[in-house]
Amino acid sequence: MSAPQHFDVADFDVIDAHQHTGDIRVSMGGLADGEPELSDAEFERVELEHRLEVLDARGVGQTVIIAGHSYLRPEGLADTRRVNDGVRAYLDKAPGRFPAGVGVVEPLYGAAGLGEIDRCKDLGLVGISFHGRFQGVSHDSPWVHRYVERMSEVGLVPFVHAPAESPEESLWKAEILARDFPEVPMLVLDAFSGFEQCREVVPLATRCPNLVFDTALAFDLHFVMPLIRHCGASRVVYGSDLYSWPSGDYGEPGLRQILSSDLDHASKVAIVGGNLRAVLGLDASHTV
């Protein structure tokens, strides 16, 4: 790469493909030492304020909100319904900033989960997220396959997590889904989270043109550039993997690396917003 290019983030319509919501006080057994005890209403206020502060600091106009996967579910499907209702409610807190939500349905619910896929569509959500390490299944599970089939029927986009060194979520398992449903666009999240796995992405993307990859957890844009060079900028979307407060803001550098790179302007526009809007059928942002 050449020297960093000057840019003004305000000149770009930026949407983050990968932010989760969820109350980690429940899923992680309480707050860390030193964190203030808050009522539910106070927690929701602080969590929203923190997310909006991070978006503003990064120059991100909008973000997709994805259900968290570490929620407790002693009541099974009823708990999952509450999570999906929570995503819908979160979008309504700031619709100008949160234009799309992604729900969750547990593959271990089997046929009982099919109706919840339909309900997510009725809620106005745009996709369903799969995160095998939290769901007790592998992404090549017959029920993941069946759920993607149902999603293709109702018009929901699969968000498939693929962090490195997570056997349940290996990239070859995302390939099975992509090849079985070649007409369904799928977002693969966290694929650049390990050095060796980064090298698997280009061959996979070449074989499966319906896969689009986010930049979340990439150590540096350098590891994403081979995909852009070989398959085009249309195969990449900006994603940060920000979670709810107080999980922290890790100073994710991806957006600024994209905008300061020597990629041409059209490629930058596509990666930071245009590609995701096309996949999800979203209008251009009016927040920037």
ABEGO torsion letter per residue (X at the ends): XBBBBBBBAAABBBBBABBBBEBAAAAAGEBBBGBBBBBAAAAAAAAAAAAAAAAAAAGBABBBBBBBAABBBAAEAAAAAAAAAAAAAAAAABAAABABBBBBBBAAAEAAAAAAAAAAAAAGBABBBBBAAAAGBBAABAAAAAAAAAAAAAGBBBBBBBBBGBAAABAAAAAAAAAABAABBBBBBGAAABAAAAAAAAAAAAABAABBBBABGBABAAAAAAAAAAAEAAABBBBAGBBBOAAEBAGBAAAAAAAABABBAAAAAAAAAAAAAAAAGBBBBAAX
